[in-house]
Amino acid sequence: MKLAMKLTIDGLLRALRWQAHDLAEEAERGYRAEMRVRRAAQDQRGMATRRMGEGDDRTGR
């Protein structure tokens, strides 16, 4: 009986570890997607700022 209980508890702990691992991976994927969106927005703002700044360097205008 003790052996059966030990195997059952071992299986339960393994399943919980896998579930925790899967949850952590899912959270990391969400974090990465959020960072991609932020970088894209920063790139767009940076390009607009550079375009506006380039017009200021022309002489005679």
N, C-alpha and C positions, 0 to 999 in steps of 0.2 A: 504494500500500500504506500509506503514511504517513497519508493522509487517512482511509482505512478504519479504521485503528487509532485515530486521534484521535477519530473519531465513536464508535467502540466504547467508548473510555475515557470520553468525554463522557457517553454514555448510562449507563454504569456509575456514574459519579459522581452523576448526577441521581437514579438509582434509590436509591443509598445515602442521599442527602440526604432523599428522600421517606420512606424507611424510618426514618431518625433522627427526622424530624419526626413521623411517626405514633407512634413509641415515646414521644416527649416528650408528645404530646397524651394518650396513654393513661395515662401516669404522672400527668399533671395531673388527669385525670378521677378517678383513684383518690384523689388527694390531696383533691380537692373533696368527694368522697363521705365520706371520713374526717372532714373538718372538719364536714360536716353532722351526722354522728352525734355528734360531740363536742358541738356546739352544742345539739342536742336533749337530750342527757344533762344538760348544764349548766342548760338551761331547766327541765327537770323538777326538778332539785335546788333551783333557785332558787324555783320555785313552792311546793314543799313547805316550804321554810324560811320563806317569806312567810306561808304558811297557819299555821304553828306560831307565828310571831311575832305574828300578828294576834290570837290568843286571849289573849296576855299583856297586851294593852293595855286589856282590858275592866275596868271598875271593879266592885267588889263581888263578885268571885269569888276 
